Amino acid sequence: MKHYETQDFSLATTLQTMGFVLEFLNRENPNRVGFCFKQTDELNKIVELFWKDEIVLNPRIFYPNQKIIKSRLYNDK
C-alpha cells in the first residue's frame, strides 16, 4: 500500500478533517514527524486544492481534528 506523507501540520489536519485516516506517524527523522495517509487519487486532489488555497473548512470541525493529531503526535511514541 502506498502512503502519502507530509510534514505540514495544517495539511495533515485538513486531510483528517476531509475524512482521510491518519495511518501512522513517521518518526525516522528525529527533527520532524511525517504524517502518513493512504495515498489515493482523491487525496492527491485535496492536497492540490490545499496548496492552491481552494479549500474552505468549518473551524468547528478543523480545530478538534488539530487536537486529535496533536494528541497522537505527543502520545504515539
N, C-alpha and C positions, 0 to 999 in steps of 0.2 A: 504494500500500500504506500503510495506517495503522500508525503506531507508537505504542506506549505508552512514555512517558518518565518516569523517576523520578530524583530526585537523592539518594535514600536508598540508601546503600551496602549496608546489610543486606537491603533488599528486592531489590536487583539480584542480590546473591549468592544469595538464596533462589530467585529466578526461574531463575537459571542452574542451581542445584542441582536444581530440579524439571524440568529438561530444556529450558528455553526458551533460545534463542540470543540472546546479546547482539549485536545487529546492528551498532550503531555507538555512539560516544560523541559527544554534542552539546557542543561547546566554545564555543558562541556567547557565553555569559556567562563573562567571564574569572575570575569568583569561584566558579563552581560548574560541575560537569560533570553532564550528563544521560546516564543510561544508557538506551539505546533498544532496545526489543524489538518484534518484530512483534506487533501487537495482535490477540488472538483472544478468543473467549468464555471459553475455558479459562484463559487468562492473567488475565482480569478476575476470575474466580472465585478464583484463587490469591491475587491481590492483596487481595481482600476478606477471605479467610481469614487472610492475613498480618496485616492491621490489626485483626482480631478476636482475635489470638493463638491461632489454632486450627490452627497448622501445627507439626508436630514433624519435625525433620530430624536425620539422623545427623551428628554433628560430624565424623566422619572423612571425610564427603563434603563437608560445608559448608566446612570450613577450606581444602581445596585449591582450591575454587572462589573463595574470598576471594583467595587468592594469584594465581589466574589473572586475576581482574578488576583487582587492584592492578597487575599486570604490564601489562595493557592500558592502565590509567589513566596510568601513567608512561612507557610506551613507544610508544603510538599517538599521536604528535603530528604 
